[in-house]
């Protein structure tokens, strides 16, 4: 299993950052080119909410579904993959109040489905693509929230 963690400080309140994270229209703008998501369940966002993702990493396009497993307003949101897909992921956003605004941390772990070939592809491309994508997402969120 591969683990990644990325964080950034954003000059905006945790409330504003958390609201942005839960707005799929805004999030799809900052993930344009590598990922797009939509809520697939009805009602307010919280534990049990499901999402469908379409994304790219390591030159491969994939689709997967996730379910929110932890939801603490303005502090944390975590999810894991569900369904029949072979790609497995756990991911979370944690928000901490700072003197300037909010420290936003993304952490995740994932496993590719293809035994030794998946591990080689992960080391050569996938983990680097995911890391770059999360860094870009965080920079674009910072830019959007600080303007």
Secondary structure as UniProt FT lines:
FT   STRAND          2..10
FT   HELIX           14..21
FT   HELIX           24..30
FT   TURN            31..34
FT   STRAND          35..39
FT   TURN            47..48
FT   STRAND          50..57
FT   TURN            58..59
FT   STRAND          60..72
FT   TURN            73..75
FT   STRAND          76..82
FT   STRAND          88..97
FT   STRAND          102..111
FT   HELIX           115..121
FT   HELIX           122..126
FT   HELIX           127..146
//
